[in-house]
Amino acid sequence: TTPFESLKDAKSAIRFIRANAKQFGIDTAKIVASGGSAGGHLSGFMGASNGIERFEGEGGHQNVSSDVQASIVMCGPMTMLADGVVERAEAAAEKGEGDAILDFMGGVPPSEDPDLYLEASPLTHLSEASPPMLFIDGELDRPRLRYPYFWEKMDELDLPHEFVLMPQGPHPFWNMREWFEPTVTAGDEFLKKHW
């Protein structure tokens, strides 16, 4: 398994949704990817890879676009070469322990294949084709630390982005009653503003 299988699966799902939009009552011009933690990485990757053919995979509806018109990223790393990510993956590889990041990267630590980690980073693929993005972090979960280079590149490309902080929010705040409604509201307000 490569770190790109989940991205290809998600793109296949978007193509299916878009191809069957009439049946489901979906506006094909307003499709958003949203996720937290690993799902946040995937959501950011979906937006960053709009229009990149090599990530489409073998799923059906190849003649239909998998592009998303917005991404909502909650606590997802936008570069797999960030200090915390690299240190964690290297430590897990050295100890021979299971680790979500190392497992996601096929068991290969960054020191063995830095190009793989670069390719698996949404930051690498961000372009003018990328949509507006909302970033939401919990106050107790390293807020803003996953995105500075990504935001800098979004600014260079003149791509809209916003940040919302969930007070006292832990990881994963979006699954907890206290922060669920504020998270939905933040996403709703962002989408209304940009759509």
C-alpha positions in Angstrom: 0.0 0.0 0.0 1.2 3.5 -0.8 0.1 6.7 0.8 -1.7 7.6 -2.4 -4.3 4.8 -2.3 -6.5 6.8 0.1 -6.2 9.8 -2.2 -7.1 7.8 -5.3 -10.1 6.2 -3.4 -11.3 9.6 -2.4 -11.0 11.0 -5.9 -12.9 8.0 -7.2 -15.7 8.7 -4.7 -15.9 12.3 -5.9 -16.2 11.2 -9.5 -19.0 8.8 -8.5 -20.8 11.5 -6.6 -20.4 14.0 -9.5 -21.5 11.3 -12.1 -24.6 10.5 -10.1 -25.3 14.1 -8.8 -28.8 14.2 -10.2 -29.9 11.1 -8.4 -28.5 12.4 -5.1 -29.5 16.0 -5.6 -25.9 17.3 -5.5 -24.7 20.6 -6.9 -21.5 19.5 -8.8 -20.1 23.0 -8.5 -20.1 22.8 -4.7 -18.3 19.7 -3.6 -16.1 19.9 -0.5 -13.5 17.6 1.1 -13.4 17.7 4.9 -11.5 15.7 7.5 -9.6 15.7 10.7 -6.1 14.4 11.5 -5.2 11.8 8.8 -8.5 12.8 7.2 -7.3 16.4 7.4 -4.2 15.5 5.5 -6.4 13.8 2.9 -8.8 16.7 2.7 -5.9 19.1 2.1 -4.4 16.7 -0.4 -7.7 16.5 -2.3 -7.7 20.3 -2.8 -4.0 20.6 -3.4 -4.1 17.9 -6.1 -7.0 19.2 -8.1 -6.3 18.5 -11.8 -3.3 16.2 -11.2 -3.9 13.1 -13.3 -1.4 10.8 -11.7 -3.5 10.7 -8.5 -6.8 9.7 -10.2 -6.4 6.0 -9.7 -8.2 3.2 -11.6 -11.7 3.8 -10.2 -14.7 4.4 -12.4 -16.0 7.5 -14.2 -12.6 8.5 -15.5 -14.3 11.1 -17.8 -15.6 13.0 -14.7 -13.7 15.6 -12.7 -12.6 14.7 -9.2 -11.8 18.3 -8.3 -13.2 19.8 -5.1 -14.3 23.4 -4.7 -13.2 23.7 -1.1 -11.3 21.8 1.6 -11.7 21.8 5.3 -8.6 20.7 7.2 -8.7 19.9 10.9 -5.3 19.2 12.4 -4.0 17.5 9.3 -0.3 17.8 8.3 0.2 19.7 5.0 3.8 18.5 4.8 5.0 15.1 5.6 8.5 16.5 6.1 7.6 18.7 9.1 9.9 18.2 12.1 7.4 16.5 14.3 6.3 14.1 11.5 9.8 13.1 10.5 11.0 12.6 14.2 7.9 10.5 14.9 8.3 8.3 11.9 12.1 7.9 12.4 11.6 7.0 16.1 9.0 4.4 15.2 11.1 2.9 12.5 14.1 2.7 14.9 12.1 1.0 17.6 10.3 -1.3 15.1 7.0 -0.2 16.5 3.7 0.3 14.7 2.9 4.0 14.1 0.1 5.6 12.1 2.4 7.8 10.0 5.0 5.2 9.4 2.3 2.6 8.5 0.6 5.1 6.1 4.0 5.7 4.4 4.3 1.9 3.8 6.7 1.4 6.7 9.4 3.5 5.0 11.0 6.2 7.2 11.8 9.6 5.7 15.6 9.0 5.9 15.2 6.1 3.4 12.9 7.8 0.9 12.5 11.6 1.5 11.1 11.9 -2.0 8.2 9.7 -1.1 7.4 12.0 1.9 7.7 15.0 -0.4 5.3 13.5 -2.9 2.9 12.6 -0.1 2.8 16.3 1.1 -0.1 18.4 0.0 2.3 21.4 0.1 4.2 19.9 -2.9 1.1 20.0 -5.1 -0.6 23.2 -4.2 -1.4 25.2 -7.4 -3.7 27.8 -8.9 -6.2 25.0 -9.4 -6.5 24.5 -5.6 -9.7 25.7 -3.9 -10.3 27.9 -0.9 -9.4 26.1 2.3 -10.5 26.4 6.0 -8.2 25.2 8.7 -9.6 24.4 12.2 -7.4 23.5 15.1 -8.1 22.7 18.8 -6.4 25.1 21.2 -4.7 22.1 23.0 -3.5 20.4 19.8 -0.5 22.4 18.4 -2.6 25.1 16.8 -1.3 26.6 13.5 1.9 24.6 13.6 0.9 22.3 10.7 0.3 25.0 8.1 2.7 27.9 8.0 4.5 26.9 4.8 1.2 25.9 3.2 -0.4 29.2 4.1 2.6 31.1 2.7 2.3 29.2 -0.6 -1.5 29.8 -0.6 -0.8 33.5 -0.2 1.7 33.4 -3.1 -0.9 31.8 -5.3 -3.6 34.2 -4.0 -5.7 31.3 -2.8 -8.3 32.2 0.0 -7.8 30.5 3.3 -9.0 31.0 6.9 -8.2 29.7 10.3 -10.6 28.9 13.2 -9.4 28.0 16.7 -11.6 25.8 18.9 -11.1 27.0 22.5 -9.8 24.3 24.8 -10.2 21.8 21.9 -8.2 18.6 22.2 -7.4 16.1 19.4 -9.9 15.1 18.0 -12.3 17.9 19.0 -14.5 17.5 15.9 -15.8 14.2 17.3 -16.8 15.6 20.7 -20.1 17.1 21.6 -18.8 20.4 23.0 -17.0 21.2 19.7 -19.2 19.4 17.1 -21.7 22.2 16.5 -19.1 25.0 16.5 -17.1 23.0 13.9 -20.1 22.5 11.7 -20.9 26.2 12.0 -17.4 27.3 11.1 -17.4 25.1 8.0 -20.9 26.4 7.0 -19.9 30.0 7.4 -16.8 29.5 5.4 -18.6 27.8 2.6 -21.4 30.4 2.5 -18.7 33.1 2.3 -16.8 31.5 -0.6 -19.8 30.1 -2.5 
